[in-house]
Amino acid sequence: MEEIKEITAEELRVKLENGEKLNLIDVREDEEVAHGMIPGAKHIKMGEIPNRLDEFSKDEEYIFICRSGNRSGTVCRYLQDMGYKVCNMVGGMLAWDGEVTK
């Protein structure tokens, strides 16, 4: 099985501070994102991903985020198996010390 590409919270923060245009997808539940999301992230709950594949393009890379990195890793494996370009933020929001929006 092909390895899932990973990015650390710190690497992601640097990319955002440098103004890189990234596709961030937060797969946590509603009550979790209520505590704050990374600015610019789109909220699509993990369970909704299969029904919302039309919102993803196989030409672009998506960075997936959850609380600890486990659920986002599962989503990454699922989408990568279907030919999407994915990257998992390891450590999830527990590792994120940057800005959040509510």
C-alpha positions as CSV (number, residue, x, y, z in Angstrom):
1,M,0.0,0.0,0.0
2,E,1.3,3.4,-0.9
3,E,2.4,5.7,1.9
4,I,0.2,8.6,2.7
5,K,1.9,12.0,2.3
6,E,2.1,13.9,5.6
7,I,2.6,17.4,6.7
8,T,3.3,18.7,10.3
9,A,1.2,21.4,11.9
10,E,4.3,23.6,11.9
11,E,5.0,23.0,8.2
12,L,1.4,23.9,7.4
13,R,1.6,27.1,9.4
14,V,4.7,28.2,7.5
15,K,3.0,27.5,4.2
16,L,0.0,29.5,5.2
17,E,2.1,32.4,6.5
18,N,3.9,32.4,3.2
19,G,0.6,32.9,1.4
20,E,0.4,29.5,-0.3
21,K,-3.0,28.6,-1.6
22,L,-3.9,25.3,0.0
23,N,-7.0,23.1,0.0
24,L,-7.6,22.4,3.7
25,I,-10.4,20.0,4.7
26,D,-11.4,19.6,8.3
27,V,-13.2,16.3,8.8
28,R,-14.1,16.7,12.5
29,E,-17.6,16.8,13.8
30,D,-19.7,20.0,14.2
31,E,-19.1,20.4,18.0
32,E,-15.3,20.0,17.4
33,V,-15.0,22.7,14.8
34,A,-17.1,25.0,16.9
35,H,-13.9,25.4,19.0
36,G,-12.0,26.8,16.0
37,M,-10.7,25.8,12.6
38,I,-7.5,26.7,10.7
39,P,-8.4,29.8,8.8
40,G,-9.4,29.0,5.2
41,A,-10.2,25.3,6.0
42,K,-13.4,23.8,4.6
43,H,-15.5,21.7,6.9
44,I,-16.6,18.4,5.5
45,K,-17.4,15.8,8.2
46,M,-15.6,12.4,7.7
47,G,-18.9,10.6,7.2
48,E,-20.0,13.0,4.4
49,I,-16.8,12.6,2.3
50,P,-18.1,9.7,0.1
51,N,-21.3,11.7,-0.8
52,R,-19.3,14.9,-1.6
53,L,-16.6,13.6,-4.0
54,D,-17.9,16.0,-6.6
55,E,-16.3,18.8,-4.5
56,F,-12.8,17.3,-5.1
57,S,-10.6,17.5,-8.2
58,K,-8.1,14.8,-9.0
59,D,-5.8,17.7,-10.3
60,E,-5.4,19.3,-6.9
61,E,-3.9,18.2,-3.6
62,Y,-6.0,18.3,-0.4
63,I,-4.7,18.5,3.1
64,F,-6.9,16.7,5.7
65,I,-7.2,17.7,9.3
66,C,-8.9,16.2,12.3
67,R,-8.3,16.3,16.1
68,S,-5.3,14.0,16.3
69,G,-4.6,12.8,12.7
70,N,-6.3,9.5,12.9
71,R,-9.6,10.2,11.1
72,S,-7.9,12.4,8.6
73,G,-5.5,9.6,7.9
74,T,-8.4,7.2,7.2
75,V,-9.9,9.8,4.8
76,C,-6.6,10.1,3.1
77,R,-6.3,6.4,2.5
78,Y,-9.8,6.2,1.2
79,L,-9.4,9.1,-1.3
80,Q,-5.8,8.1,-2.3
81,D,-7.1,4.6,-3.2
82,M,-9.5,6.4,-5.6
83,G,-6.8,8.4,-7.2
84,Y,-7.0,11.7,-5.3
85,K,-3.9,13.6,-4.2
86,V,-4.0,13.8,-0.4
87,C,-1.9,14.8,2.5
88,N,-2.5,14.2,6.2
89,M,-1.8,16.8,8.9
90,V,-0.1,14.6,11.5
91,G,-1.0,15.4,15.1
92,G,-4.2,17.1,14.0
93,M,-5.5,20.2,15.8
94,L,-3.9,19.0,19.0
95,A,-0.6,19.9,17.4
96,W,-1.8,23.2,15.9
97,D,-0.6,26.3,17.7
98,G,-1.4,28.8,14.9
99,E,-4.5,31.0,14.5
100,V,-8.0,29.6,14.5
101,T,-11.3,31.0,13.3
102,K,-14.6,30.2,14.9
